[in-house]
Amino acid sequence: MMLQTADTPEAIYAQVEAFRSKVADQVGVIVEELCRNYRRNGDRIASACLKIDQAIRDYHAFLPRIDAVRARAEQEATDHSEFIELRRLWGPTTANASLFRIELNRWHEMRVLVDRQRKPKRRRLYVPTAKVPEITMSQMLAGDDVFHAIHAVLNPADQSASAEDYGCFPDIGLSNSDFHAHLHAAYRVLLARPEKKDWRFLDVGCGAGLKVISAKRYFDEVFGFDYDPAYVDFGKSLATRGGLDPARIFQQNALSYDDYGEFDVIYFYRPMRDEDLLMEMEKLIVETAHPGTLLIAPYRAFTHRYEDLGCGHIEGDLYLAQASAEDAQKARRAAERMGPFIAKRDESLLRTVWSPILDQSRANGYDLPTRYAKPRY
């Protein structure tokens, strides 16, 4: 049996790959625009989307030809062994064609995702309390109460006498909803800095480390230290149970720590009762952090001192170390263009023609909502 050259499995496979290349080329155009934080060319994105639409229509029209060519070849087989050999030869081609069809079936999802980013809306880093619906606020406050109770259960240790004598506060956590609002704001500021990855977070005065574990949802590497050895012991135990290296929780005096410059986000919630020691700690953090480090300092006294320390105020309780007010507002405006998603890691090893769009969308703070749907049983 003789097949025309264009009808061989190899030729059909090459045609499928040609369709894939057409789509991939337009995906590249879209990603090139999505990489821009400013002045995206919406018309160029729309044109690329239309070309993908056409390529998909052409591919769907092409698919029946694969089945017809394969069926004709199998009908013309002269014996069973030739039939089996044809099945073997056509296997990779038909599997590749089917896999690409399945990939293309997700284009609607991808297009919705892309459309959200053509002209992204600016969103404030913090939602004003007055704009939070009353029902949602009540749920948040109840959740904060529950989380506070859980926090007490997870760290039953009393403050050590040495820590109390030194002027440290006991392990009193910031409300969970406020903490996540600060983490999300810092996360979006970092998203607007595409040149820096592998974000590192530090909690100064971490107590039992529950907030260090919480921060893992946002940042690549998280650490926390506390002066109180009893708190650190519970923190290491909690870290182990939470899937975190216990070495990430360690004992340290905030006034003698040398490595503040190793972090991108530093959180401190008034860990010291003594005002002079607290001011000494603030000064050390700001002076030794690298310029542009994000500082989360959610207490009133810092709002009166940040300018004298050489920090710029971004918004809320989020500050920029060794930066001017203009630098901080520039960072805020860039972050407001980032999307609302706190992207989950994609654990899949399978790459598709759409993977570049997904990668860049997540880098922009956008993602497929279906990845965050609550399970239903």
C-alpha positions in Angstrom: 0.0 0.0 0.0 1.3 3.5 -0.9 0.3 6.7 0.8 0.8 10.1 -0.7 3.6 12.0 1.0 1.2 14.5 2.5 -0.9 11.7 4.0 1.9 9.9 5.9 1.8 9.9 9.8 5.0 12.0 9.7 3.4 14.6 7.4 0.2 14.8 9.4 2.3 15.2 12.6 4.2 18.0 11.0 1.0 19.8 10.1 -0.3 19.5 13.7 2.9 21.1 14.8 2.5 23.8 12.3 -0.8 24.7 13.8 0.8 24.6 17.2 3.5 27.1 16.0 0.8 29.4 14.6 -0.9 29.5 18.0 2.3 29.8 19.9 3.4 32.8 17.8 0.3 34.7 18.7 0.6 33.6 22.4 4.1 35.2 22.2 2.6 38.4 21.0 0.1 38.5 23.8 2.7 37.7 26.4 5.0 40.5 25.1 2.2 42.9 25.7 1.3 41.5 29.1 4.9 42.0 30.2 4.4 45.7 29.9 3.2 47.4 33.2 2.2 50.5 31.3 0.6 51.3 27.9 -0.3 47.8 26.7 -1.4 47.8 23.1 -4.9 46.5 23.4 -5.4 46.4 19.6 -2.3 44.2 19.2 -3.6 41.8 21.9 -7.1 41.8 20.2 -5.5 41.0 16.8 -3.5 38.1 18.2 -6.7 36.7 19.9 -8.5 36.9 16.5 -5.7 35.0 14.8 -5.8 32.3 17.5 -9.6 32.1 16.9 -9.0 31.5 13.2 -6.2 29.0 13.8 -8.5 27.0 16.1 -11.3 27.0 13.5 -8.8 25.8 10.9 -7.5 23.1 13.2 -11.0 21.8 14.0 -11.7 21.7 10.2 -8.4 19.8 9.8 -9.1 17.1 12.4 -11.6 15.0 10.4 -8.9 14.7 7.6 -6.6 12.9 10.1 -9.3 10.3 10.9 -10.2 9.9 7.2 -6.5 9.4 6.1 -5.9 6.9 8.9 -9.1 5.0 8.2 -8.3 4.8 4.5 -4.8 3.5 5.2 -6.1 0.9 7.5 -8.7 -0.3 5.0 -6.0 -0.7 2.4 -3.8 -2.9 4.7 -3.1 -6.2 2.9 -2.9 -8.3 6.1 -3.2 -8.2 9.9 0.5 -7.5 10.5 0.4 -4.5 8.2 -2.7 -3.3 10.0 -1.0 -3.6 13.4 2.1 -1.8 12.0 -0.1 1.1 10.7 -1.7 1.4 14.2 1.8 1.7 15.7 2.9 4.3 13.1 -0.2 6.4 13.5 -0.3 6.2 17.4 2.0 9.2 18.2 0.4 11.3 15.5 -3.2 10.8 16.6 -2.2 11.1 20.2 -0.5 14.4 19.5 -3.4 15.7 17.5 -5.9 14.8 20.3 -3.7 16.4 23.0 -3.4 19.6 21.0 -7.2 19.6 20.6 -7.6 19.3 24.3 -5.2 22.2 24.8 -7.1 24.4 22.4 -10.4 23.6 24.2 -9.1 25.9 27.0 -8.8 28.9 24.8 -12.0 30.4 26.1 -10.6 30.4 29.7 -7.4 31.9 28.4 -9.1 34.6 26.4 -11.1 35.8 29.4 -7.9 35.9 31.4 -6.1 37.9 28.7 -9.1 40.3 28.3 -8.9 41.2 32.0 -5.4 42.4 31.5 -5.8 44.4 28.3 -6.6 47.5 30.2 -6.3 46.5 33.8 -8.2 48.5 36.4 -6.2 50.1 39.2 -7.1 48.7 42.6 -6.1 50.2 45.9 -3.7 48.2 47.9 -6.0 48.3 50.9 -9.8 48.1 50.8 -11.1 51.1 52.9 -13.0 49.8 55.9 -16.1 51.8 54.9 -16.3 49.9 51.6 -16.2 46.4 53.2 -19.8 45.1 53.3 -21.2 44.7 56.9 -21.8 41.0 56.5 -18.2 40.5 55.2 -16.8 42.6 58.1 -18.8 40.6 60.7 -17.4 37.4 59.3 -13.8 38.8 59.3 -14.1 39.9 62.9 -15.5 36.5 64.0 -12.7 34.8 62.0 -10.2 37.1 63.8 -11.6 36.0 67.2 -11.3 32.3 66.3 -7.8 32.8 65.0 -6.8 34.6 68.1 -8.1 31.7 70.2 -6.2 29.2 68.0 -3.1 31.4 68.4 -3.3 31.1 72.2 -3.7 27.3 72.0 -0.7 26.9 69.7 1.5 28.9 72.0 0.6 28.1 75.6 3.9 29.3 77.0 4.1 32.1 79.4 6.6 34.9 78.6 10.0 34.2 80.1 11.2 36.4 82.9 14.3 37.3 80.9 12.2 38.5 78.0 9.9 40.5 80.3 12.8 42.0 82.1 14.4 43.0 78.8 11.3 45.0 77.8 9.7 42.6 75.3 6.0 42.3 74.8 4.4 38.8 75.2 3.2 37.0 72.1 0.2 39.1 71.1 -0.6 38.7 67.5 -2.0 41.3 65.1 -5.5 40.4 63.9 -5.4 37.8 61.1 -7.4 39.8 58.6 -5.2 42.9 59.1 -2.1 40.8 58.8 -3.2 39.3 55.5 -4.2 42.7 54.2 -0.6 43.9 54.8 0.9 40.7 53.2 -1.3 41.1 50.1 -0.3 44.8 49.8 3.4 43.9 50.1 2.9 41.0 47.6 1.5 43.3 45.0 4.3 45.8 45.4 6.8 43.0 44.8 4.8 41.8 41.8 5.4 45.2 40.2 9.2 44.5 40.5 9.6 41.8 37.9 13.4 41.9 38.1 13.4 40.5 41.7 12.2 37.0 42.5 12.6 34.6 45.4 11.1 37.0 47.9 12.2 36.7 51.5 10.1 37.6 54.5 11.1 38.2 58.1 9.0 38.5 61.2 10.8 40.3 64.0 9.4 39.1 67.3 7.6 36.2 65.8 6.4 34.5 69.0 5.4 30.9 68.1 5.7 31.7 64.4 2.1 31.4 63.3 2.5 34.5 61.1 5.7 33.1 59.6 3.7 30.1 58.4 0.9 32.3 57.1 3.4 34.4 55.1 4.5 31.3 53.3 1.3 31.6 51.2 2.8 34.9 49.8 6.5 34.7 49.7 9.2 32.2 48.7 11.2 32.1 51.8 10.0 33.0 55.3 11.8 33.4 58.6 11.1 34.6 62.1 13.0 35.2 65.3 12.1 36.0 68.9 14.0 36.9 72.0 12.1 34.4 74.1 13.5 30.9 74.0 10.2 29.3 75.1 8.3 30.9 72.2 11.0 29.8 69.8 10.7 26.2 71.0 7.0 26.2 70.3 7.6 28.0 67.0 10.0 25.3 65.8 7.5 22.6 66.7 4.7 24.5 64.9 6.9 25.0 61.9 7.7 21.3 61.7 3.9 20.5 61.8 3.3 23.2 59.2 5.7 21.8 56.7 8.4 24.5 57.3 12.0 24.0 58.2 12.2 24.6 61.9 15.5 26.4 61.4 13.4 29.2 59.9 12.3 30.0 63.5 15.3 31.0 65.6 16.3 32.9 68.8 17.7 36.3 68.3 17.9 39.8 69.8 16.4 42.3 67.4 19.0 44.9 68.5 22.0 42.8 67.5 20.8 41.1 64.3 23.1 41.7 61.3 21.1 40.3 58.4 18.1 42.6 57.9 19.5 43.4 54.5 18.8 39.9 53.4 15.0 40.3 53.2 12.5 41.9 50.9 9.7 42.3 53.5 10.2 42.9 57.2 7.3 42.7 59.6 7.5 44.1 63.2 4.4 44.7 65.4 5.9 46.7 68.3 7.8 43.7 69.8 9.3 45.9 72.5 7.5 47.6 75.4 10.4 49.9 76.1 10.1 52.9 73.8 13.8 53.7 73.6 14.7 50.1 72.7 11.9 50.1 70.1 13.2 53.2 68.5 16.7 51.7 68.5 15.4 48.6 66.8 13.5 50.6 64.1 16.7 52.6 63.4 18.8 49.5 63.0 16.2 47.8 60.7 15.9 50.8 58.4 19.6 51.5 58.2 20.7 47.9 57.6 17.9 46.9 55.3 18.6 47.2 51.6 17.0 50.3 49.9 13.5 49.5 48.8 12.8 46.9 51.5 9.1 46.8 52.4 8.4 47.4 56.0 5.1 46.3 57.6 4.9 48.3 60.9 1.2 48.3 62.0 1.4 50.5 65.1 0.8 54.2 65.7 4.2 55.3 66.9 5.9 54.3 63.6 3.5 56.7 61.7 5.2 59.6 63.5 8.8 58.4 63.0 9.0 56.9 59.6 10.0 60.1 57.8 12.8 60.9 60.2 14.0 57.4 59.8 14.3 57.9 56.0 11.3 55.8 54.9 8.6 56.5 52.3 5.0 55.7 53.1 3.3 53.5 50.5 -0.2 53.1 52.0 -1.7 51.8 55.2 1.0 50.5 57.4 3.3 49.6 54.5 6.6 51.6 54.1 9.6 51.7 51.9 13.0 51.7 53.6 15.6 54.2 52.6 13.3 55.8 50.1 11.6 59.2 49.5 7.9 59.9 49.6 8.0 60.1 45.8 9.6 56.6 45.5 7.0 55.2 47.8 4.1 56.6 45.8 5.6 55.4 42.6 5.8 51.9 44.1 2.1 52.3 45.1 0.9 53.3 41.7 2.8 50.4 40.0 1.4 48.0 42.5 -2.2 49.2 42.0 -1.9 47.9 38.4 -1.3 44.4 39.6 -4.2 42.0 39.8 -6.0 40.7 42.9 -4.8 37.1 42.9 -2.3 35.6 45.3 -1.1 33.1 42.8 -0.7 29.5 43.9 2.3 27.5 42.7 1.6 25.4 39.6 2.8 22.0 40.5 2.1 20.5 37.1 5.1 19.4 35.1 3.0 19.4 31.9 3.6 22.5 29.7 1.0 23.5 27.1 0.7 26.1 24.4 -1.0 28.4 27.0 1.6 28.1 29.7 3.4 31.4 28.8 0.1 33.2 29.2 -0.5 31.6 32.6 3.0 32.3 33.7 2.9 36.0 32.9 -0.7 36.4 34.2 0.3 35.1 37.5 3.3 37.4 37.5 0.8 40.2 37.0 -1.5 39.1 39.8 -4.1 37.3 37.7 -5.0 33.6 37.4 -7.8 31.2 36.5 -10.5 31.5 39.1 -11.2 27.8 38.9 -7.9 27.1 40.6 -9.2 28.8 43.7 -12.7 27.3 43.9 -13.7 25.7 47.2 -14.1 21.9 47.0 -17.6 20.6 47.0 -18.6 17.1 48.0 
